[in-house]
Amino acid sequence: MFKTATNAATSKQEFMLIVKLEKKVNIEKALKQLKSKVIRTKQLKKLRENKHFTKPSAKKRLQKSKAIYLQQKDLKENQD
């Protein structure tokens, strides 16, 4: 289902989504399959993340604040 395409300029690996169509398949159904594949592979999320460069320290800070938030949320749920 997934083909990998490598670019010589960058060492990043990109994935191409392929939806195979049979002869009498509705185009709406194929678009629905493509949309579900995009959601499953989190391609759109990766695209939005890579739109702007974020420093590694900023990524770590965001990850840490997210972990603290989730931990506090879990504590509140357990107390109730």
ROTOR-959057 format. One line per 10 residues: number of its first residue (from 0); for each residue x, y, z of N, C-alpha, C. Coordinates in Angstrom, 2 decimals, always signed. Each point is the difference from the previous one (the first is absolute). Layout:
BEGIN
NUM) X Y Z X Y Z X Y Z | ...;
end
This chain:
BEGIN
0) +0.80 -1.19 +0.00 -0.80 +1.19 +0.00 +0.85 +1.27 +0.00 | +1.13 -0.01 +0.70 +0.82 +1.19 +0.08 +1.25 -0.17 -0.84 | +0.31 +1.02 -0.76 +1.25 +0.03 -0.74 +0.89 +1.05 +0.65 | +1.27 -0.29 +0.07 +0.91 +0.98 +0.56 +0.76 +0.67 -1.12 | +0.15 +1.28 +0.14 +0.77 +0.77 -0.97 +1.08 +0.75 +0.77 | +1.23 -0.17 -0.38 +1.08 +0.68 +0.71 +0.54 +1.11 -0.87 | +0.34 +1.07 +0.64 +0.53 +1.16 -0.69 +1.49 +0.08 +0.31 | +0.82 +0.23 -1.02 +1.44 +0.04 +0.20 +0.43 +1.23 +0.80 | -0.75 +1.08 -0.11 +0.36 +1.23 +0.69 -0.22 -0.10 +1.51 | -1.04 -0.72 +0.41 -0.27 -0.16 +1.42 -0.02 -1.48 +0.34;
10) +0.26 -0.28 +1.25 +0.00 -1.40 +0.42 -1.36 -0.42 +0.54 | -0.99 +0.89 -0.11 -1.34 -0.33 +0.48 -0.65 -0.99 -0.95 | -0.84 -0.85 +0.55 -0.70 -0.98 -0.81 -1.46 +0.43 -0.10 | -0.51 +0.08 -1.22 -1.37 +0.43 -0.23 -0.84 -1.19 -0.43 | -1.26 +0.01 +0.39 -0.90 -1.08 -0.35 -1.05 +0.51 -0.96 | -0.25 -0.77 -1.03 -1.00 +0.33 -0.97 -1.20 -0.92 +0.20 | -1.17 +0.57 +0.11 -1.20 -0.80 +0.19 -0.57 -0.39 -1.36 | -0.36 -1.25 -0.13 -0.55 -0.50 -1.26 -1.35 -0.63 +0.27 | -0.99 +0.39 -0.79 -1.32 -0.60 +0.07 -0.24 -0.68 -1.34 | -0.11 -1.32 +0.04 -0.20 -0.74 -1.24 -1.49 -0.04 -0.33;
20) -0.30 +0.34 -1.24 -1.39 +0.02 -0.46 -0.27 -1.19 -0.90 | -1.15 -0.57 +0.18 -0.44 -1.04 -0.91 -0.84 +0.66 -1.08 | -0.46 -0.78 -0.99 -0.68 +0.60 -1.15 -1.26 +0.76 +0.36 | -0.88 -0.57 +0.81 -1.28 +0.65 +0.27 -0.08 +0.50 +1.44 | +1.03 +0.72 +0.43 +0.02 +0.55 +1.35 -0.36 +1.48 -0.08 | -0.86 +0.41 +0.89 -0.43 +1.39 +0.06 +1.16 +0.88 +0.46 | +0.16 +1.17 -0.62 +1.09 +0.90 +0.35 -0.16 +0.52 +1.43 | -1.24 +0.14 +0.46 -0.24 +0.46 +1.37 +0.54 -1.00 +1.01 | -0.16 -1.28 -0.30 +0.49 -1.06 +0.88 +1.54 +0.03 +0.05 | +0.62 +0.25 -1.15 +1.46 +0.07 -0.05 +0.51 +1.20 +0.80;
30) -0.70 +1.13 -0.09 +0.39 +1.18 +0.77 -0.15 -0.25 +1.50 | -1.03 -0.73 +0.36 -0.21 -0.34 +1.40 +1.13 -0.89 +0.51 | +0.44 -0.96 -0.83 +1.12 -0.86 +0.38 +1.28 +0.81 +0.17 | +0.23 +0.94 -0.92 +1.19 +0.85 +0.08 -0.02 +0.84 +1.28 | -1.16 +0.57 +0.28 -0.12 +0.82 +1.20 +0.27 -0.80 +1.25 | -0.52 -1.22 +0.06 +0.22 -0.82 +1.19 +1.47 -0.40 +0.12 | +0.67 -0.23 -1.12 +1.43 -0.33 +0.04 +0.81 +1.19 +0.49 | -0.35 +1.19 -0.45 +0.70 +1.21 +0.44 -0.15 +0.17 +1.50 | -1.20 -0.24 +0.52 -0.24 +0.14 +1.43 +0.76 -1.07 +0.78 | -0.05 -1.25 -0.50 +0.68 -1.11 +0.70 +1.50 +0.19 +0.07;
40) +0.60 +0.49 -1.08 +1.46 +0.13 -0.04 +0.48 +1.32 +0.59 | -0.94 +0.86 +0.41 +0.31 +1.30 +0.60 +0.86 +0.86 -0.91 | -0.26 -0.09 -1.29 +0.77 +0.74 -0.99 -0.24 +1.50 +0.10 | -1.24 +0.39 +0.20 -0.34 +1.41 +0.08 +0.64 +0.65 +1.22 | +0.02 -0.73 +1.11 +0.61 +0.51 +1.22 +1.49 +0.24 -0.20 | +0.67 -0.95 -0.66 +1.43 +0.14 -0.27 +0.27 +1.19 -0.92 | -0.88 +0.18 -0.98 +0.14 +1.12 -0.93 -0.09 +1.33 +0.74 | -0.97 +0.11 +0.89 -0.17 +1.24 +0.74 +1.15 +0.25 +0.98 | +0.53 -1.08 +0.58 +1.13 +0.14 +0.93 +1.24 +0.49 -0.74 | +0.20 -0.48 -1.21 +1.20 +0.35 -0.75 -0.13 +1.28 -0.80;
50) -1.12 +0.70 +0.16 -0.21 +1.25 -0.73 +1.01 +1.06 +0.45 | +0.25 +0.04 +1.31 +0.95 +0.93 +0.58 +1.01 -0.78 +0.83 | +1.22 +0.49 +0.04 +1.04 -0.66 +0.78 -0.21 +0.31 +1.48 | +0.06 -1.02 +0.82 -0.04 +0.20 +1.45 +1.29 -0.55 +0.59 | +0.57 +0.79 +0.88 +1.25 -0.39 +0.61 -0.19 -1.25 +0.86 | +1.03 -0.84 +0.09 -0.11 -1.21 +0.83 -0.35 +0.32 +1.46 | +0.53 +1.10 +0.52 -0.31 +0.36 +1.39 -1.47 +0.37 +0.14 | -0.57 +0.64 -1.00 -1.42 +0.36 +0.04 -0.87 -1.26 -0.08 | +0.43 -0.98 -0.78 -0.73 -1.27 -0.09 +0.00 -0.70 +1.34 | +1.17 -0.02 +0.66 +0.11 -0.64 +1.31 -0.89 +0.70 +1.03;
60) +0.02 +1.35 -0.03 -0.81 +0.77 +0.92 -1.49 -0.29 -0.19 | -0.43 -0.06 -1.25 -1.40 -0.29 -0.31 -0.37 -1.41 +0.45 | +0.90 -0.95 -0.26 -0.25 -1.38 +0.40 -0.10 -0.12 +1.52 | +0.86 +0.72 +0.72 -0.02 -0.04 +1.45 -1.27 +0.62 +0.56 | -0.41 +1.14 -0.56 -1.22 +0.65 +0.48 -1.23 -0.86 -0.30 | +0.00 -0.70 -1.13 -1.10 -0.89 -0.33 -0.07 -1.17 +0.99 | +1.17 -0.55 +0.36 +0.05 -1.10 +0.94 -0.50 +0.43 +1.38 | +0.37 +1.20 +0.43 -0.45 +0.53 +1.29 -1.51 +0.18 -0.01 | -0.52 +0.55 -1.10 -1.45 +0.20 -0.13 -0.75 -1.33 +0.08 | +0.47 -1.00 -0.72 -0.66 -1.31 +0.01 +0.06 -0.66 +1.36;
70) +1.14 +0.16 +0.68 +0.15 -0.58 +1.33 -0.96 +0.66 +0.99 | -0.14 +1.31 -0.08 -0.93 +0.70 +0.88 -1.44 -0.39 -0.31 | -0.30 -0.18 -1.26 -1.34 -0.41 -0.42 -0.34 -1.39 +0.57 | +0.97 -0.91 -0.08 -0.20 -1.35 +0.54 -0.20 +0.03 +1.51 | +0.76 +0.84 +0.69 -0.15 +0.11 +1.45 -1.38 +0.50 +0.39 | -0.52 +0.98 -0.75 -1.34 +0.52 +0.28 -1.06 -1.08 -0.21 | +0.14 -0.79 -1.05 -0.95 -1.05 -0.29 +0.03 -1.09 +1.08 | +1.18 -0.33 +0.50 +0.14 -1.03 +1.04 -0.54 +0.47 +1.33 | +0.08 +1.30 +0.29 -0.49 +0.54 +1.26 -1.52 -0.01 +0.05 | -0.64 +0.20 -1.12 -1.48 +0.07 -0.03 -0.66 -1.32 +0.13;
end
